């Protein structure tokens, strides 16, 4: 007899980023070349210092480390954050298995089952999966493509607060929209959290990737809120080391830290070898991150300018990260993406993007919207978007 599947498992959503991969696999079998713009996997080479440090610290036995992570790595993170005017000590930093685990630790420390967390939608799709796994309800406040997915008015936040609300969770720069919040927008979030005594879970994975001279504003740049703050971070995108699975859970609240450490102890520790590599990556300075940022800005420009040429597309120029969200002149973006993979190509090539509906908690929201990860070279991105535009014309002309 097969055991009954848990309600938790049944209700946890599949990733909108990865669930359409089987269609891409079938297209590849047919010999179709696919431009993968659905997932934030950079094609930039991981810096050599990563491998040098792994070789340098190669132990005879690959052993458990402290559940907090290697002290040397936490000290390296502390110095890195100091360069960004974020003043945290090694004992306020916990190394996690990617930023994803840090988000789960944050939600687990702050919320009981049935509690609510306010988030700005569209949001990083896995927030919904993490919350569902922990029986926490994400309560959305909606940003709109027509105004560049800017922070919604505070009146919209006030509408959703309840006695069960425990935190506000968001990313800045935003995955999936590329919006970078201004100081005033961040101040609005801080004041909202102070007013309702909420914890702020600030996902700052893309802090280096801000374009056109914009500066990232960290939640730690505000005074008087320190005890209500958890910052989530990761080396994955910054150093093109997604598979390393090294992130951080950062807080000055000793109770948050002490109790998150219980979760960390239960999963034992992050991988020792990748922690050594991460120490090496953190020796890289602004010359490296600025060069990567400049490359992404070129890619942003190529993607945005090509999208503007497609009739009916609603798109604003992203300000950071390496994502762009847009509204297409189609009724169902997911159906369109599947059709592109199953039935459409230009000279043996097609384009794969992510349906943005999976980045919303509101049922039926974002049905016409997509996310593009501009993680390929600029000429490939221009070609990919051109193919997308040709696909839209054919798709909408079907009887």
N, C-alpha and C positions, 0 to 999 in steps of 0.2 A: 504493500500500500504506500502510495506517495504521500509524504507529509504535506500539510497545507502550507502554502506560501504566506509569509507574514504580510499584514496590511502595510507595514512600513516599506517592505520591498516592492509591493505592487504599486504603491503611491509615489515612490521615488521616480522622478522623470528621467528618461534617457537623455543623454547629452545632445542638444541640437547641433553641436559642432561635429560630433562623431557618428550620430545614428544613421546618416545617409551614406556612410563609407561603403556599405555593400553595393550600392548603385555605382559608385566610382570603381570599385573592384571589377564589376561586370563590364563596365566601359573599357577598362584597361585590357581585359581579356579579348575584347573585340578589336584591340589595336588603337584605341583612341588615346591621344595625348591629353592629359588633364592639367589645367592650371589650378593648383590647389590654393584657393584663397579662403578656405573655410576654417583653417586652424592657425593659431598664432605660433607657428614653428618657423623661426627665422632661418634663412639660408646663409647667414653670415657665419664664418668659421669661428668656433670656440677658440679663444686666445690660447697660444702655446703655453703660457705660464700655468694654465690649468694642469696640463700634463707634466710639466716640469716639477710642480709642487707634489703631485702624486708620486712621482719617481723619487723626489728628494726625501719624502717622509715615509716611503714604503716600508712598513713594519714586517717583521718575520711572521707575526700572527695578526690577522685582521680581527680586532677585538671589539667588544662593546666599548662605547664611550659614555661619558656622563649623559644622563637623560636631557640635560640642558643643552648639550652640545659641547664640543671641545672649548676649553677656556681660551685657547689661542685664537679660535675662530670668533668667539664672542667679543674678544678684545679687538680683533680686526674690524668687526662690524661697528663697534663703538667708535673707532677712529674714522671709519667711512661716514657714519652718520654725523659726526662732528663737522666734517667738511660741508655738510648740508645744513648746518645750524640746527641740528637735532642733537640735543645733549642727553645722552643716555649711557649708562654704565654697562659693563659686561653682565652684571647681575640683574639688569633689567631687560636683557635680551635672551630669548630662548630659541635655539636652532630647531627648526621643524622640517619635516619631510615635504618640502615645497610650501608655497604660500597657502595651498589648499588645506593642509593640516593646521596651519595657523588660524585659518578662518573657522575650522571646526572646533579648535580649542577655544577660540573667542566666544563662539555661540554657546558652547558647552559650559563655559564658566559663568556666562551672564544669564542664561535662560534655563528655565525648567520646561518640561513638556507642556505644550499648550500656551506658552508665552509668545509674545509678538515682537517682531523686529521690523521697523520701518526701513524701507529701501527705495532707492530712486530707480525706476524702470525706464528704459531697458537697462539691465544690470548683467554682470558676469553670470552666465547661465548656471554655473555650478553652485552659486549661492542657493538656488532653489533646491538643488539636490542635497546639499549639506543640511539645510534647514529641515527638509523632509525627513532625512535620516535621523535627525535629533528630535523630531516631533515639535518643531518650532514653526510658527506661521510667519511667513514674509508678508508684510502689509505694504503694498506699493503706492508710491506717489509718482505720477506719470510725467515724464518729459516728452516733448513732441518734436518730430523731425522738422516741422515748419519753422521752428525758432532755434534750430541747431542743437536740440536736446539740452538746452540750458536748464539750470536749477529751477524747478517749479516755484511759484510763489509760496511764501510761508503759510498762507491761508490754507493751501492744499495739505500741508503737513499737519496743521492743527486739526483738520477734519478726521484724521485717521488715528490720533492718539487715543489710547484707552488705558484702563487700569492694568492691562496685561502687557503694555508696551514696555520693553526693557532696554532697547538699543536702537541706534540708527546705523546702517551698514551701507557703504558706498565705496566706489573706486575713483581716484583722482590722480592722474588723468584717467578718463573713463574707458574701460573696456565694457561695452562694445562701441561707444559712440565717438571716441576721440576728443570729447569735450574736456577742457581744462578749467576748473573752477577758479574764479578770481578770489582775491582776498575778501571782498565783500560777500561773495556767495559762501565762502567758508565760514566767515563770521556769522552769517545767518544760521548755518548749521550748528555752530557752537552755541549761539544764544538759544536756539530751540532745545538743544540738549540740556543746557543749564536750567531752563525754565521748567522742563519736565523731569529733571534728574535722570537723564538717559545716558547710557554708555555710548560712546562713539567708537565704532570699529571702522578704521580708516585704512583702506587698501591702497598702498602707495607703490605698487610694483613698477609702475612706468614713470617714476619721478624724473628720470633724466631725459625722457623723450617729450620735450615741449618745443613747439616750433615758433618761428617768426618772432623770436626774442622773448617769448613768454617765460615766466618763472613759475615753478611748482611751489605751491603753498602747502606745507605739511601741517597736520593737525597739531604737531608739537611746537608750531610757531605761535600758538596762542597760550596766554597765561591764564591761570585760574581754572583750568579744565583738566589738568594733568591726571588727577585721580579718577577721571571718567573716560580715560582714553586707552584703547588698544590699537596699536599700529600693526598692520600685516605687510610683509614684504617678501621678496623672492629674488634670487639671482638669475632666474630662468631666462627672462627676456633681456635684461640689462647686458648680460655677458654671453648670450646665445648658448645657454647651458640648461635647456629645459629638462633633459634627462638626468641631470645631477640631483634633482629633487632636494634643493636646499632653500629653505625660506626662514623667516623669523617671525616670532610673536614678541612684540615689544610693548612694555607697559611700566609705568612708575607706580602703579597700584600693587602693593605687596600682596594683598589678598588675592587679586586676580592671578598674579604670578605663582604664588604658592599653590593654588588650587589647579591651575593649568599644568603645573609640574606633575601632579598626580596622573593626569592623562598621559603626559610624556613618559612617566615611569612605566605606565601600563603597556605602552608600545615599545618600551626599552630605550631605543636611541636612534638618532639619524645614522646613516651609513658612514663609517669611519673614513673610507677612502675618498668619498666625495667631499667630505669636510676639509680634508687636506687640500684638495684642488680649489675649494672655495677660498681658502686663505690666500692662495696665489692670485686668484681673480681680484680680490680686494686690494691688492697692491697697485692695480691699475688706476690711473688718475683721470683727470678731466680730458686729457688729450685723446684717450681711448673713447670715453663715453661721448665726447663732442663729435668725434668722427662718425660714430655709429648714428648719433642723432641726425647729423647732416645727411647721411645716406637715407635715413627714413624720411626726412623732409623731401628729398628728391622723389622718393617713391610715392609719398603722399601727393605731391604735385601732379605726378604722372597719372595717378589713379583718379584724382579729383577732376582734372581737366578733361580726361577722357569721359568720365561719367556725365559731365555737364553737356556733352555733345549728344547724349541720348534723350530724345524727346519724352517729356512726361516724368522724368526722374526728379525727385525732390532731394537735394543734397546740399549740405553746408560744409565748408572746408574744415577738416579736423584740426584741432589745435595741439594734439599730443597723442601719446601711445603709438600704436601702428595699426589702428583700426578705423574704419569708416562705416557709418550706418547710413542707409539711404532708403527712401521710399520709391518703389518701382511702380510703373503703370500696369500692374497685374493684380488680380484679386487675391491670389494665393501664392505667395512667394515659394513656399515649400513644394507645392505642386510644380511650379515653374522650374525649380532647381532639379527636381527628379526628372522632369522632361528633358532638360538640358543634358543630363547624364545618359538618359536612355535613348533619346531620339534625335539629338541635334549635335552637329559639329560643323566646323569650317575648316576645310583642308585637313581633316583628321584630328582637329583640336576642339576641345570644349572647356568650359569654365565652371568651377565648383565654388560656391559661396555658402554661407550659413543663413538659414531662415531666422529672422529676428524674433519671430513669435515665441520661440523658446527662451528668449531673454526677458520675457515679461511674466509677471504673476497674474495680471488681469486676463481672464479668459477672453479669447478672441482678439486681443490687442496685438499690433504689429504684424498682421497677416500679410501686408503688402511690402514689408520691410526686410532688408537683408543686412548682414554684416560682411564686410570685406576685410580680410587681413592682408595688408600690403607688404608681404614678406618675401616677394620676389624682386628681381632686378627691374628697373623702371621700364625698359623696353618690353619685357614680358608682361608687365602689368598693363601697359597700354594695349597690347594685343589681346590680353584676357578680357579687358573691359569692352574692347571693340566687338569681340565674339559675343559677350553678354548682350550688347546692344542689338546685334544681328538676331540673337535668339529671341529677344523681346518682340521684335517685329514679326518674326515667323510665328511665335507662340500666340500672339494676339490676333493674327490673321487666320488662324484655324477656324473652320466652320463648326 
